Amino acid sequence: MRKYCGILLLFTSCATHNHIAKIQDNRIDFNTAVLSEGIPAYGKGDFVYQKDGRNVFKISFGEPIIVAVADKALKWGFFQFPSLYASDNGEIVARWNMADDHAESYGKGGNGFAVSKDQGKTWEQPAKAPIGGGLKLKNGEFINIHTPAAIPLKDLNLPTPIATVKEAYGRKFSFWETKDLPKELQGAYILRRNQGSSSWSIEHNDIIEPNMVRYSDNDLLPVVWWGDMKLKANGNVVAGIYPGFTNNKGTVSPSDVPFYESADNGKTWQFIGRVPYSYDVQKDPKGGQRHALGFTEPTFEVLKDGRYMCISRTTDGLGNSPMYISTSLDQGKNWSTPTAFTKNGVLPKLRQLDNGMLVLASGRPGLQIRVALDKEGKQWSDPFEMLPWVKDVHENNISCSYPEILFTGKDKFLLVYSDFRYKTESGELRKAIKVREITIEKM
């Protein structure tokens, strides 16, 4: 483990004597040949982060709180991929996946949930999840992205695919232009509800984009349109989505991150621009091997100064892959060349607090929190570790490393994540869902 100016001693003392650990910025990403564990922040503690002898921010971690624990050993896909939303009644709802991590599970439910009525301090599991969540529009409606059930290829009469490839995890992908697919495999599926309504309605809405491509995953063809949606000041909705395959003169390039805007509350989505897939030969020498995936799992934020910032995962099945960052100065139409800025990260979540601080949650191995050291996002803090890394490579990850963030104040938020090695009172290792409150103050 990398040493941080006596951080282990200071961190232990702060839990009992309320001392604040001072951390000097080490700029560890890409400065070492081997991916290393970051700053241990497994329990309650306060840290002041310093750069060039100057205090930059203070970050305070609450004690991890158990939301739920699996009652038996579960395989991959179950009791993981957690999320958070606020119900219409002000409760906080945690949800997690209870199905195989495969296209055959799309649109078929399979979730667990728990509810907190005291801002995440205690949790219970009622019979039904409270209604809530989604992006609130100016007309008072809420919308959310929906994924319908995938359709078996044997039930479709499709033309010859543009391309067929195998990606590093062993799955076979075939690609078709969206306009050549049946109507039900085009466009975007959106959930909609009015505030106070006890249910969501499903809509099948239009996407206007030339050369858009969709894929089959082994023997199924899903409609995958995943990512972040944000409300603009003028009431339009902008979405940064993956995957972003297109037909490029008869070939399919690795996935970009396409951006769309809706001026009619999510009923029609117009393509506006994309973060083009490119890779850093020095920092990311395996980048040219991502023939089937390119950028995946993007997160983006509309910053207070009007810029758009997008962070994307890469994956190649060949080890830990870097995350890339890009910015747009013209509301998503054009983007800067993506820059690799971490050695690892899946399902990043980028959020800007009301106090202007930029925070990034991501992981694998483990789960990390990073804070931007400048408003441009060109420099980031060393990662704070939420869980200790598993050292034995034959053991599974300690977490699925898929986080979610829910704001609870101008400078604080709840972080939800999974812990695969939670020890029960009887000493058994079980998957658990945890939350903790994190506060970040600019100094």
Secondary structure as UniProt FT lines:
FT   TURN            5..6
FT   HELIX           7..17
FT   STRAND          21..24
FT   TURN            29..31
FT   STRAND          39..40
FT   STRAND          45..51
FT   TURN            52..53
FT   STRAND          54..61
FT   STRAND          65..69
FT   TURN            76..77
FT   STRAND          78..87
FT   TURN            88..89
FT   STRAND          92..98
FT   HELIX           103..105
FT   TURN            106..107
FT   STRAND          111..116
FT   TURN            119..120
FT   STRAND          135..136
FT   TURN            138..139
FT   STRAND          141..145
FT   STRAND          151..152
FT   HELIX           153..155
FT   STRAND          163..166
FT   TURN            168..169
FT   STRAND          172..177
FT   HELIX           178..180
FT   HELIX           183..185
FT   STRAND          188..194
FT   TURN            195..196
FT   STRAND          201..208
FT   TURN            210..211
FT   STRAND          212..217
FT   TURN            218..219
FT   STRAND          220..221
FT   STRAND          226..231
FT   TURN            233..234
FT   STRAND          237..242
FT   STRAND          246..248
FT   TURN            249..250
FT   STRAND          251..252
FT   STRAND          257..262
FT   TURN            265..266
FT   STRAND          268..275
FT   TURN            281..283
FT   TURN            285..286
FT   HELIX           287..289
FT   STRAND          294..302
FT   TURN            304..305
FT   STRAND          308..314
FT   STRAND          324..328
FT   TURN            331..332
FT   STRAND          339..340
FT   STRAND          346..352
FT   TURN            354..355
FT   STRAND          358..363
FT   STRAND          367..372
FT   TURN            375..376
FT   STRAND          384..385
FT   TURN            393..394
FT   STRAND          404..409
FT   TURN            410..411
FT   STRAND          412..423
FT   TURN            425..426
FT   STRAND          429..442
//
